[in-house]
Structures are given as structure tokens and as C-alpha cells.
Amino acid sequence: MIDPVADFDFPADLLDLQRAWYAADARCVEAGAALPPGRDVAAGVAEPTVEQQAELAEARAERLRITEALQGHPWWASVDDKRAAKAALRAAARS
């Protein structure tokens, strides 16, 4: 089987960014899961706390900052097949 990760030589800081993105995304999921169910909010029987809202906003802002850093990394200018490179980067960061 061909290893698509082997086709690319990722800079360490790019791999670190992708790993940080996964951690930030997990934080977003966790913060969202801590909110009361939407149906309860819509029914007026629950309301997210200010702290819950702030945690989710902070998590999303951090994920966006990392996304922008990932997308703007200068290494992408050296890649012909960015789609394959992004898939390989995600795989390499998870391994």
C-alpha cells in the first residue's frame, strides 16, 4: 500500500499547527457539548451561562486563529497538489 504521507516533507511547525488544530477542535466540541440542549433553550427551560458562552467563543476563536495560521503557512506555496498535501498532513498529525 502506498503511504501518501511519505510523499511530503512537512515542516515541524506545520505539523504542530495541525495537532494544535485538532486539540482546539476537540475543545470546541467539548464546550459545545457542555451547553444545554438547543430544544431546551428554544423552549425557554434552559439557558447557557455566560461562562459557557465565553468558553465556546474562546475555543472557536483559538480554532480560527490556528486555521488561519495553517492556511497561511508559507510551505503551501511549495506544493503542487495541495489537496493531497492537506490530507497527508492530517494523517501525519494524527499518527
N, C-alpha and C positions, 0 to 999 in steps of 0.2 A: 504494500500500500504506500502511496506517495504521501509524504509529510509536507503539507503546504507551509508550515512554519519554517521549515528548513530553507525555503526559497527566499527568505528575508532575513536581513541582519538588523534587528531593531535596536535603536539606542536604548540604553538602560533607563534614561529619564522618560522615554515614551512608554516603556513597559510599566514603569512606576505610575505614570499618569493613568494608564488603563486599569491598573489594580486599584488605584485610588478612586477611579470612577465606579468600579464595582462596589467598593465599600460605601461610597456616597449614595449609590443607588439603593443599596441594602438599608441604609439609614432612612432614605425616603420611604421605602416600603414599611419599615418598622414604625416610623412616625405616622404614616397614613393608617396603619392598622390599629394604632392607639386611639384614633378618633372614634367617636360614636358612629354607629351605622347611619348612612345617609337617610334611610327611611325614618329613623327616629328624629333626626334633625328636621326633616321636612314636616313631620307630624307635630313638631313643637314639643316633644317629650325629652329631648336631649340637645345639648349644645356643646360644641368643643370649647375647651378652656382657652384662655389667652395663651397659656404656656404651650398647649398642644398646637395651636395655630402657629406660634412663634417657632417651635421645634420643626414643624413641617416646612415653614418658609425658609428657615436657615438651612435645612437639609437640601431643599430644592435649589437654593442659591449656590451652595457649595457644589452640587452636581453640575449646575450650569457653568460655573467657573471652570471646573475640570473639563467639561465638554468643550468649552471654548479653547482651553489650552491644548487639548488633544487635537482638535480640528486645525488649530493654527500652528501646530508644531512644524518646524522647517523641514523635517525629514520627509514629509509627504511630497515635497517638490521633487524629490529624487526617485519617486515611484511611478512607474507607468500604469500598473494595474492597481489602482487604489482600492477597488472593491475587494480584490483578493488579499491585498495587504491588510485591510481592516479586519477581515475575517481571520487571517492568520495572527494578527496582533491580539484579537480577543481570545483565540485559542491559546496563544503563548502565555498570556496573562493569567489564564485560569489553570495552567499546568504547574 
